Amino acid sequence: MKRALILAALLAPMTADAFCGFYVAGSGEKLFNDATQVVLMRQGTRTVLAMQNDYKGPPENFALVVPVPVVLQEADVKTLGKEVFAKVEQMGAPRLVEYWEQDPCAPDYPDEGIAFATGGAPPPTDMPASDDKLGVKIEAQFTVGEYKIVILSAKDSTGLDTWLRQEKYQIPKDAEPLLRPYVEAGMKFFVAKVDPAKVKWEGEGNDKRAALSPLRFHYDSEEFALPIRLGLANSSGKQDLIVNILAPNTRYEVTNYKNVTIPTNIDVKKSVKGKFAEFYAALFDRTLEKNPGAVITEYAWQATTCDPCPGPTLDYGDFATLGADVLQGPREKPEAYQNGDFVLTRLHARYGKELTDDLRFKAAQPIVGGREFLASNGKLEEGSRPDSTNNFQGRYAIRYAWEGPIKCDKPVRNRWGGPPSGQQGGGTQPATKLAFAKRGGVDLPAEIAEDVPELGLAMAAVGSVTKPAQADETPRAPAKQGKKSGCCDAGGASDFTGLVGVGLGIGALVRRRRPRQKRER
């Protein structure tokens, strides 16, 4: 008899992302899930959930178990390509930018200047059977790509636990209490097994892994939630979960946990450029220390634009792949949503066994923050604030003061743009794959170029660059130059995703920089 193992999405909790269900593998060998990316699309009561899973281990009898509110049919489930997940990650990731102070004597020029899913196959003949005695019923079964899919309902969690064991899945002894609230709520269970004969492999040797296709399914439900408690089945530490939500003209936040926006528009030192992911992970962890149990908003922006752009923006083809093609109409005969007015919200949570509920979402007021934008007090905007549009991002900047001659009567300081002619640099660096970022090696006070009062951080040393000081209610226009300074719109491209700086300035008699004002929330 084959032994089985259920694993939470993160077997190595410090180096992987969490997931909304759990994994089952019919093999005595360990199965590792390195990372799971989740993208939700929402309009009205329609939810489309797309997920990509990467793991190392044998695919024999591997299964993914996710609670769902309704019985899914074959037409509701698709497989996707992986490329779109990388674009989403890059677009919403915290970003590091470099700015050079422009010639104070130069004229001030104005700125000049945005594959569909595959279907299923006939049901296989080797699917498991319902069991009336245990109260477990197979509501639907079909094949999509390399997955054999079964939709289960259960009358009680003990019966479901027993049924899974009888089907050769040796689930953890503490799985039944995690299944119970979903069974009691009348949820169904999406079980997607892998057919080893259809699996494609990537890499060689120890790096060899099954290249499973991302899955997508859609359903209708009044509640907008992501079931994540099953991911605690075998968790022994903290788990990271990044949730991307795409919705027409709407930002989302959670209803059942504290919402906090990531501290943004922080100047950092040059050494951060070589370890931005590690810097950001430290900043994120510090934010959670100050706000225990919070869910952090890292990005909320119209998905076809960005400023600065770390990579290509999303287009309608991406929206269709992620669910716009089924976002309207009845679930049995869905229709495409034709507009491209999606807002991308990126939420980041880190939790352990203390988790008591799933993530439940609600529409939220638009916010702005993290832009090269001067407030009415003449200072660069800090934190986040409500607005009529969504323009919020986690943005961190390295600034290089003008070092050339100043030969004019009225020099204009603090105009920032790209590097001087003939000098390499600039662009936008996203902090991606944050689940794998090294933790514990970054001293935040030594890496920041200004104080961050909301996190209780004072810089260890002061650099010579200061924030712009001229009052203006509109975004600052960089000086006109041959090279672009790293922003793009719907047709632009650059770089992208994630979360994530360092450097130590030395000065004996350097005047201390004024502390940042407390951010608005």
N, C-alpha and C positions, 0 to 999 in steps of 0.2 A: 504494500500500500504506500502510495506517495504521501509524504508529509507535506504540510502546507504552512505558510507563514503570512500573517497580515502585518503590513507595515504602514505606519503613518507616512505621509509624503516626505517627511524629513527623518531619515535614519540617523544622519549626523546633524543634529539640530543647530550647530553653530555654523554649518557651511552649506545650508540648503534652504529652499523655499518650502513653505507649508502648502497644504492642499485641502480641498473641500470634501474629500471622501477618504477612503483608505484603500490600500492595495492588498491583493491576495495573490500569492504565488504557490502553485502546487509543486514545490520542490524544496528539498532540505537546504538548498543553498540560499544565502542571503540575497535579497533584491534591494538595490539602492536606488532611490529616486533623488537625483541631484537637484532638480529644480522643476517647478510647475509654474507655468504662466497662465493666468486667467484673464480673459477679456469678456466683459458683460456688455450687452447692448439692450437698451430699454426704451420702450415707448408705450404709453398707456399701461395695459396689463401684460403686454408681450415682453418676454425676456428671452434673449438668445445667449447661451453660455458656450464659450469656446475655450478650450484648454489644450495646452501642449505639455507633455510629460517626457522628461529625459531620465533614463535610469540605466544602471549597470546590473546585469544579472541574467539568469536564464528566463526565457519567455514562456516556458511550458506552463500551461494552466494559469498564467498570470491574469489577474482580473482587477478591474477598477470598480469600486462600489461607491455610488453617489446617490444620496436621497434626492428625489424630485417630487413636485407636488401633484403631477398627473401621470397617467399611463402614456408613455411615449410610443409612437408608431414609427415604422421604418422611414416614412417621409419626413419625420421630424429630426432625423439624425444624419449628419454628414461627416466626411473626413475632409481635412483641409491641408494646404501646403504650409510649411513652417515660416516662410519668408515674412509674412505679415506680422508675426509675433515680434520679430526683431525690430520691425519698423515702429510698432507700438511702444515697445520697451524704450527704444532710443528717443522717441518723441517726448515721452513723459519723464525721462530721467533727469535728475539734478544735473546742472551743467556748469562747467568752469569756462570762463572767458578771459581773454587778455586784452587790455586796453593801453594804448600809448597816448600820452598827452601830446596834442598837436602843437605846432609852432605858434606860440602866443602872438606873433606878429603877422601871421598869415590872415588873409581875408576870411570872413566867416560865411561860407557858402551854405545854402539850404540843402537838405538831404533830398535825393532823387529816389524816387521810388514808387505773391501767394501761388485672380483666377477663381472662378466660382467653385463651390464645393462639389464633391463627387457624390453620386447616389449609392444606393445599397444593392445587395444581391439577394437571391432567393434564400429563405430560411434554411439553415443546415438541418441535417437529420439527427445529429448527435447531441441535441440540447437536453438539459435535465428536465425532470417532470415535476409537476406540482405535488404537494403533499397535504391532503385535506386534514389529516390527523394533527399536523403541526400548524395548520392555519396559514400555510404559505401557498400562494397561487402565482403561477406564471401568467401574467397578463398579456405579454407579447414577447416574441422572439424572432430575430432576423439577423442578417449579416450585413455589415457595412465595412468595406475595405478588408483589413486584416482582423477585424473585431467580430466576435460572436456575441451578440447582445441579447440579454434577457431582462425584462422588466418584471419585477416581483412586487407583490403586495403581501402583507402579513397581518395576522390578527393580534399577535403579541410578539414581543422581542425575544422571548425565550424560544418560541417555535422557530423564528427566523435564525437565531443563533444555532439551534440544533440542525436545521436544514442545511446551513452552510457547512457545518462539520460533516454531515452525512454525505455531502457532495465533495468530500475530501479536502476541505479547507480547514486546516487546524488554526482557527482564529484565536487571538489572545483571550485569556480567561476574563479580562475586564471589558470585552467588546459589547456584551449584552447591555450594560447600563448606558453605553453610548448610543446603541441602536434604539433603546426604549423611547426617548422623547419623539423620535421621528415616526415610530410605529404608532404611538399614541395619538400623534397629530394626523394620522391617516396618510402619511407620505408613502410614495412608492420607492423602489430601489432599482436604480440603473446599474446593471452589472455588465461590464464589457470585458470579455475574455479575449485573449490573443490567440490566433491560430498560428503556431510556430512555423508552419509551412509557408505562410505568406509574409513573414517578417523579413525586412531588409536590414542588413547590418552595416554599421559604420565603424571606421577605425580598425586597429590591429592590436593583438596582444592584450595587455591589461586595459587598454583604452577602447577595446571593442565593445560596442553596445548596440542594442536593437534600436533601429530608427523607426519608432512608432509614429504613425500619422496623428496629427492633432485631431481632436474630436469636437464637433459642434452639435448642439441640439437646442430646440426652442420649445417653449410652452407658454401658457397663459396662467397668470396668478395675480390676485389683488396685492399680495405681499411681494416685495422685492427684497430678496435675501440670498445669502450665500452660506450653505451648510458647511461649517468647518470643524465641528466638534468631533466627527469621526476621525479626523486627522490626529487626534490625541491618543489613538489606540495603543501605539507603541512608543510614544514620545517620552524621552527622558530629560528634555531640556527645553530651551527656547526655540521657537519656530518663527520664521519670517514669512509673511504673506503680502504680496503686492497685487492689488486688484485694480484693473483698468476698466473704466466704465465709459461707454460711448452712448450719448443720448442727444436728440435734437435740442439745441439751445438750452441745455440743462446741465448744471453741475449737481453732483450727489455727495452726501456725507452720511455717516451712520446715525441711527436713532438711539442705539442702546449702549454706546460707549462715548466717552469724551472725544470731541473733535478739536484738533490742534493743527495749525498750519506750520510747516517747517520754517525756522528762522532763515531769512533770505536776504539778498543784497549785502552780503558780508564780504569785505575785502580781505584777501588772504595773501600770504607771502609766496615768493616764487617757488619755493621747494614743494608746494602743494601740487604743482604741475606733474610731478613724478609719482604721486600717490593720492590722487584725488578720491578714488573709491574708498581707501582707508580713512581719509579725512572725513568724507561724508558719513561713513558708517559710525565714526566716533561722534560726529555732530548729531546724528539721528539717535544714537544711544543716550547722549546727554539730554536730548529733548524728552525722551521717554522717562529718564530719571526725574525730570522736573514735572512730568505729566504722566504718572503711572497709569497703565491700562488704556491710554489714549490711542486713537487711530489718527495717523498723521496724513494730512493732505499735502502732497508734494507737487501737484500739478493740476491746473484747471484752465484750459485754453481751447479756443476754437481749433479743431483738429486739422484744418487745411492750411493753417498759418502758424508761424512761430517767430520769435525774435529774442535772442538769437536762435538759429536752427542748428541742432547737432546732427541733422541728417534729413533725408527726404520727408516731406510732410505726407500725411495720409490723403488718399484720393478716393473717388467713388468706387473704384475696383476693390480697394481695401475694405471699404464699408460693406460692400456687397458680400465679400468673402466672410466677414465677421457677423453678418446677419441682416443687413439692410434689405436683402432680397426676400426676406420673410417677415419683415417688421410690421406689416399692415395686413388687414383682412382676417378672415377666420383661420384658425390654426389648420383646419383641414384643407383650405385653399388659400394659402397666404399670398400676399401681394408685396411687391417691392416698394420701399420708401425711396422716392426718387431724389430727394434733396440732399445737399452735402453740408448741412448746417450742424454737424455733430460737434459737441464739446467733449473733449477727452479729460476725464477726471482720473487721477492716480492716487490711490489710498494705500498706505503702508502700515501694517500692524506687526507687532512682535509679541508673542504670548507663549504661555506654557500651560501646565496643568490647572492653573487658576482660572482658565477660560470657562465661563458659565453659559454662554449663549453664542449663537451664530452671529454673523454680521448682517444687520438689517439696515436698509438704505432708505433715504428720503431725498426728495429734490431740495436743493439749497439755493440761497441767494447768490448771484454772481459775485466774485471777488477779484481784486487785482493786487499785484505785488510782485517784487523781484524784477522790475524793469529799470532801464536807464531813464528814469523819469523823476523830475524834480517836483516836490510838493510845494504848497503855498508858502511854507516857511523857508524855501530856498534850498532845502536839503534833499538828498536822494531819498525816495520813498523807502520806508522800512516796514517789515511785517506784511500783513494783509489787511484789506479794508473792503467793505461792500461797495459795489459799483453797478452799473447797468450792463456790463459785459464781463466775460471771464477772461482775465489776463493775469493769471498767477503761475509762478514757477519758482523752483529752487535754483537760485543763480548766485554764483560766487566768482569774484573777480580778482585778477592780478593786475595791478596798475603800475605803469612805468612813467615816472615824471619826466618832463622835458629837460634834457641835459645840454641842449645846444645853446648858441648865443641868443640873447634877447636885445635887438637893436631897433626898438621903436618906443615912442613916447607913451603909448597906451596899450601895453600887452594885455591880452585876454587869456587868463589861465583857466585850467580845468575844462578844456575841450578835449574829449577823448575819441579815439578812433583806432584805425589799424596801424600796423608798424610803419616806420619810416621807409621811404623808397629804398629798395635794395636789401632790406632786412627781412629775414624769414620770421614767421611767427603768426600769432593770431588764430582765428578759428574758434571752434567751440568743442569742448571735450565733455561727453556725457559720462556719467557714472553708471555703468551697466554691470549686470551680474553681481549685485551688491551682496547677495547671499554668500558669495565666496570671498568677499573682501576680508583681509586680515584685520582682526580686532585686537585692541589692547596695546598697539604700538604707536599711537598718535597722541601727542601732548597738545591738546587744543589751544591752550594759551600761547604756546610757542608758534602756532601755525596761523593764528589770526592777526590781521593788521589793524584791528580796532576792537574795542570792547563790545561784548554782546550781553547787555544787562539781563535780558529775559532768561538767559541760561546761566547767569552768575559767572560769566567768563570775563576776565581782564587779560588783555594781551601781555605777554611776558616781555616784549620789547617793542619799540615803536619805529615804524618806517617813516619815510619822508613824504609819502603821498597822502594827500587829503582829499576828502570828498568835494565835489563841485559845490560852489557856494552862491551861485547866482539864482535869483528867484525866477521861476517860470512854471506855468501850469501845464506845459506841453512836454512830450518826450524830447530829450535833447538830440539834436542832429549832429552826427559826427562830421568832422571836417571832410570836405570832398577830396578824394584821392584816387589813385589808380586801382588800389586793392579794396575789395569789400571787407567790412569788418565782421562778417559772420552772421547776418540776419537774412532771412528769406521768407517768401510767402508761398501761396499754393503751388507755384511752379518751381520753387527753389529747392536746393538740396544742400546738405552740409554734413551733418554728423548726428548721433542720437542716444538714449535711455538710461535710467538707472538711478543712481544716487551718489553724492560724494564730494586736503590741501596742506601745505605746510611750509615752514620757513622760519628762520630765527634771525631777526634783525638785531644788530648790536650797536649801541650808542651810549656814551657816558652822559653827555649833557644835552640830550634831545628832549625837546618840549613834548609833554604827553598829549596825545590826541584827545579831543573832547569825547566823552562817552556817547554812545548812540542813545537816542531817545527811546523810551519804551515803546514797543510795537503795539499797534492797534490790533485788536482781535475782533 
